[in-house]
């Protein structure tokens, strides 16, 4: 089981330097877990890239299709109240954004508060450091 932050899933949707290592890691993961709003975060990133002219309309459609396919490989943590409570505690302990605290809170809910030997996959170094402090095995694809 590995918990996947949206930062590590985004390279699966558009070609980036980390895309190959993220694809290999996801293929090897038997149980990918994500936060309920990861899909929304990823859609936001893709649409913002399109508005900024970084993706054409066709490339946006292709990336959104990849998101649909990729989402079939993961399970979502949807315990919103529990995740919010964990996130609010995390915000007192670590310099995280609200979105990152919710991601890490969802990961903690996924492992019932016992992160030892559980993987947390992200490209965001600050989030990985916080996950490691909580007891997760921090995994940065390509590193």
C-alpha positions in Angstrom: 0.0 0.0 0.0 1.2 3.5 -0.9 -0.6 6.8 -0.5 -0.2 9.0 -3.6 -0.2 12.8 -3.4 -1.4 14.6 -6.4 2.1 15.9 -7.1 3.2 12.3 -7.9 0.1 11.6 -10.0 0.3 14.7 -12.2 3.3 13.4 -14.2 1.1 10.4 -15.2 -1.2 12.8 -17.0 1.3 14.9 -19.0 4.8 14.1 -20.0 7.3 15.4 -17.4 10.8 14.5 -16.2 9.3 12.2 -13.5 6.7 10.6 -15.7 8.5 7.3 -16.4 9.5 6.8 -12.7 5.9 7.6 -11.5 4.4 5.2 -14.0 6.8 2.4 -13.0 6.1 3.0 -9.3 2.3 3.0 -9.8 2.5 -0.2 -11.9 4.3 -1.9 -9.0 1.8 -0.6 -6.4 -0.8 -3.2 -5.5 -3.0 -0.8 -3.6 -2.7 2.9 -4.5 -4.6 5.1 -2.1 -5.5 8.8 -2.7 -7.5 11.5 -0.9 -11.1 12.1 -2.1 -10.3 15.4 -3.7 -7.1 14.3 -5.5 -9.0 14.0 -8.8 -10.3 17.6 -8.3 -6.8 18.9 -7.7 -5.5 17.2 -10.8 -8.3 18.5 -12.9 -7.5 22.0 -11.6 -3.8 21.6 -12.5 -4.7 20.5 -16.0 -7.3 23.2 -16.7 -4.9 25.9 -15.3 -2.2 24.7 -17.7 -4.7 24.9 -20.6 -5.7 28.4 -19.6 -2.1 29.4 -19.5 -1.4 28.0 -22.9 0.8 25.2 -21.7 -1.7 22.6 -23.0 -3.7 22.7 -26.2 -7.4 21.7 -26.2 -6.5 18.3 -27.6 -3.7 17.8 -25.0 -6.1 18.8 -22.2 -8.7 16.2 -23.5 -6.0 13.5 -23.7 -4.8 14.3 -20.2 -8.3 14.3 -18.7 -8.9 10.9 -20.4 -5.6 9.7 -18.8 -7.0 10.9 -15.4 -10.1 8.8 -16.0 -8.0 5.7 -16.7 -5.6 6.4 -13.9 -8.4 6.8 -11.3 -9.5 3.2 -11.9 -6.2 2.1 -10.3 -6.7 3.9 -7.0 -8.9 3.8 -3.9 -10.1 7.0 -2.4 -10.2 8.0 1.3 -13.5 9.8 1.7 -13.8 10.1 5.5 -13.9 13.9 5.3 -14.5 14.7 9.0 -11.6 12.4 10.1 -9.3 13.7 7.5 -10.1 17.3 8.4 -9.4 16.6 12.1 -6.0 15.0 11.2 -5.2 17.9 8.9 -5.9 20.5 11.5 -3.5 18.7 13.9 -0.9 18.5 11.2 -1.1 22.2 10.5 0.0 22.9 14.1 3.1 20.7 13.7 4.3 21.4 10.2 4.5 24.3 7.7 2.0 22.7 5.2 -0.6 24.2 3.0 -4.2 23.3 3.7 -4.3 21.0 0.6 -1.1 19.2 1.7 -2.3 18.8 5.3 -5.5 17.3 3.9 -3.4 14.9 1.7 -1.3 13.8 4.7 -4.4 13.7 6.9 -6.0 11.3 4.4 -2.9 9.2 4.4 -3.0 8.9 8.2 -6.7 7.9 8.1 -5.9 5.3 5.4 -3.4 3.6 7.8 -5.5 4.1 10.9 -2.9 6.4 12.4 -0.1 3.7 12.1 2.1 4.8 9.2 5.2 2.7 10.1 6.5 0.9 6.9 3.7 2.5 4.8 4.7 4.4 1.7 3.8 8.1 1.0 4.5 9.1 -2.6 5.0 12.7 -3.6 7.3 15.1 -5.5 6.8 17.9 -2.9 9.8 17.9 -0.6 8.2 19.7 2.3 5.2 17.4 2.2 7.5 14.3 2.0 9.5 15.7 5.0 6.2 16.1 7.0 5.1 12.6 6.0 8.4 11.1 7.1 8.1 12.9 10.5 4.7 11.3 10.9 6.3 7.9 10.3 5.7 7.2 6.7 8.3 5.9 4.3 8.8 9.0 2.1 9.0 8.0 -1.6 10.1 10.6 -4.2 9.8 9.0 -7.7 13.0 9.4 -9.7 15.1 10.3 -6.7 
